[in-house]
Amino acid sequence: MKTIVPILLIAISTVSLVCAQPPAGAPARNEFYAMDTNFNDGKVRTPQETATLLKELGFSGYGIVGTANIPQWLSALDKEGLKFYSIYVGVDIDSGKIDPAILQAIEQLRGRPTMLWVNMASKKFKPSEIAGDAVAVPLLRDLADKAFDAGLKVALYPHTGNWLETVQDAVRLSEKVNRRNLGATFNLCHWLKVSGDQNLEEILTAARPYLLQVSINGADSGDTQQMNWDRLIQPLDVGSFDVSQVLGALRRIRYTGPIGLQGYGIKGDTPAHLKRSITAWEQIWSKLPARTQRTRSN
């Protein structure tokens, strides 16, 4: 018995560890962070106060618009054990230049997991006009190379009305730029506004090789191209559009990157609606199947 009992204990412990593991084929839950567009209640918060709030609510980190106060954000988020996921910046392809502030931000973020979230505007080219690629691609290669040297990634951000307007534009540019640290973003609200709510799985599957970032929020379904932003950007627990279909599709294509919470224009108490959204996030994930099948095109 003296030799059998330890063996039995080891066997039981091994079985317990195996049973405690996630089901085979079920990827880990994506990291979920808050974008600074959620903070619309008029209250001035320091980076440290913001980081403390996000930590208390259960977010993985934060993303900001612009390049201001990056050292302060890094310090505050580091203190709370949170990640600085993204800085939203613009590249004007008409100028043929990269804003020096972006280059400075790259140096400040050197070695960090932060992504440059890049929108691209133009007055010379219409939204999605392919002729603009000849100007944009060299600019993006230069930006991607500088970011790569600092250990950073560049995620192209489709925005309604911009030259870079759709996730398909971002995929096309990613293919042409051909840099391993540059890829595409899927923004739920801009996809609904520009393209409507059809062919979600097909679009995400096509974007999969380049998909680096995703943003979600509550929204209404229906004729979304005619809706205003107050219906296309809501807290995650409201709106008739079923956001679980986005997370389900992302799970099926094995997207493991971060997901940001968009909150542009949402009024009211910021901590309250952030709490509602992260509660909804947990509820959506709890209802997704543990195992999913890959789509046929994978």
N, C-alpha and C positions, 0 to 999 in steps of 0.2 A: 504493500500500500504506500510505503514511503516514496517509491519511485513513480507510482501510477498517479497519485494525487496532483503533483506538480504538472504532469503531462496533461491531465484533464483540465486543470486551471488554465494552462496555456491555450489549450484548444478552445475552451469556452470564451476566453478573452479575445482570441483571434476571430471567432464567429461574431462576437459582439461588435468588434471594430468594423468588420465587413458589413454587417447589417446597418451600422450607423452611417455608412457612406451614402452620398447621393446616388440615385439610380443611374445605371450606366447609360450614357447618351444624354443625360440631363445636364446642360451647362450651368455653371454658377450664375447667380443673379447678377445682372449688369449693375455697375456702380451708378448711383443716381445723385446728381448734384443740382444745385439751384443756380440759375442765371440771375445776374443782378437786375434784369428787367422785371423781376417779381417785386422789387422794393419801390412801391408807388404810394406809400401812405404819408409822405411828406416829412417823416421823421429822419433826422440826421443821425446816422450811426457810424461810429468809427469802424475801421477794419476789424479790430478786436471784438467789438460788440456784435458785429455781423457774424464773425466766425463762431463766437460763443453761442449765438442763437441757432446757427446751422447745426452745430454739434448737438445741442439739446434736442433739436427736432429729429435728428437722425440722418441728415444728408451727408453724403460722402465728401462734399467740398463745394466749390464756388467757381463761377466764371464771370468775367467782367467785360464791359464795353469800353474800348479804348486802352491806352497805355499808361494812364496816370497811376501813381502811387504803388507801382508793382512791388518794390521792396517792403512796403508796409503790409501789403496783402500777403506776401510770402511769410513774413514774420508772424502775423496773426493766425494764419491757417496752420502753419507749422506748430504753433503752440497748442492748437486744439487737435492736432493729428489729422488734419483734413488736407485734401489735395486742391491745388490751384489748376483747374482743368482747362480753362480757355481764356484767351483775350480776343475780343471781336474787333477786327481792324479792316480797313478798306484799302483796296488798290485801285486807283484810277488809271485804267488802261490808256486813256487819251494822253496822259502825261508821259507815259513810257518810263516812269520812275517809281521807285519804292520810297515811301515816306521815311525819312531818317528816324522818326520816332519808333517805327516798327523795328528798324535795325538796332536801335538802342534797347528796345524791349527784348530782342533776341539775346543780347548779351546779358541782360538782367535775369533772364530765365534759363541761362545755360545750365544744362544738366538736369532740368526739371521735366516732369511729365506734361507740362502745359502745352496745349496746341494753339497755334495761330489759326483763328477762325476767320477766314478771309472772304469778304464780299467784294464783288467787282462791278464797278459802275462805268458807264460811258455815255457821252452825248453824241458820239460819232456813229455808234452802232446800236441797233435796236435790240431789245431783249432776245437772247438766244441766237443772234445773227452770227453764223459760223465765220464770216469774214473777219470778225474780231479775234479769232484764234491766232492769227498770224502775229498780232501784237501781244496778246496775252500770254502765249506759251513761253516766249523767251523771258518775260518778266517773272513768270511763275517758276521757271527753272532756276533763275537767279535767286529768287526768294527761297525756294526749297533747298538749294545748295547751301545757302547761308544758315538756314535753320538746321540742316543736317549736321553741319559743323558744330553746332551748339547742342546737338542731341534732341532737337525738337521736330515735331510733325506739323504739317500744314493741312488743314481741312477746309476745302472750298465750301462756302456757305451760300446756297441758292436763296435769293431774296426777290420777292414780287416787285416787278418793275425795273429791276437792275438788268444789266447785260447778262450777268450770270444769274439766271432766273429759276432754273429747274435742276433737279437732281440729275437728270439726263445730261444737262450741260456740264455739270461737275464731273460726271463719269467720262464724258468725251474729252474734257480737258485733262483729266487724270491720265487717260490713255496716251494723249499726245505729249504731255510733259514728261511722262515716263521716269518719275523719281519715286523711289520706294517709300519716302517719307511724306508724300503728298497724295491726298485722296479726297473723298467726297463726304458730304453731309446730307442726311435726310431730315428736313424740317417739316413736321406735321402741318403746322399752320400755313406755311407757304405752299406746300404741296396741295392742300385743300383749296387755297385761294386761286392758284394758277391752273391746276390740272383737274380739280374735282376729286371725288373719293373713289375712283375706279382703278382697278389693276394694281392695287397696293402690293400684292405678293410678287407680281411680275417685275415691278419697278425695283423693289428691294433686292430681289434675286439678281437682277442685272447689275445693281450697284455693289453687290456683295464683295467682289474682289478689291474694291477701292474704299469701302465704307469705313470711315474713321470716327464719325460723330453722328449722333441722333438727338433731336429735341422733340419733346412731346408736351401736350397740355390738353385740357378738356376743350371740346369743340362741339358744334352742332353738325348734324348730317343734313343732306338734302342738296339744294343748289348752292354749294359752298362758294362757287366762283362769284356769286352775286352778294355774298354776305359781307358785312363789315367785320372789323377785327374784334369787336366786343363779343361776337358769336364764334369766331374762329380761335380766340384765345381766352380760355376760362380756366378756373381751378380744375384740377384733374378729376374731381368728384362730381362735376356737372357737365351738361352737354349731352346731346343725343348720339354723338359719334362714339362708337365702341372702340376705345383706345386699346382694349385687350387684343384686338386683331393686329395692331402694330407690334405689340410685344410678342404675340404668338408667332408672327411672321419672322421677327428678328431672331427668335429662338430657333425656328426651323432652319434658317440660313446660317445658324451658328455665329451670329454677331455677338462678340464678347466685349465690345468697347463701351465707353461711358454713354449715359443718356442724361441730357440736360432738361430741366424743367423751364419751359418758356412761360413768362408772365407779363409780357408787354401789355400795358394798359389796364391791368387788373387793379381795381381800386379797393379801398377798405383796409382793414387791419392786416398788415403783412404777415406777422406771425400766425394769425388765425388761418389765412388761406394757404399758407405754406404747410401748416399742420394738416389741414384737410387734404391737400394734395399728396403728402407723403403717406397718409393713412390710406388714401385711395390706391396709391402705388402698391402698398403691401397687400391690399385686398385683391387687386388685379393679379399680382403674381401668385397669390395663394390659390387662385382658381385655374391657372394655366396647367395643362397636363404635364406630368413629370417626364414623360417620354414623348418625343415628337419625331416625325419622319422627315427626312430630307426631301426637298422638292425634287421633281424628276430632272430638272435642268442642272442640279448640283453634281 
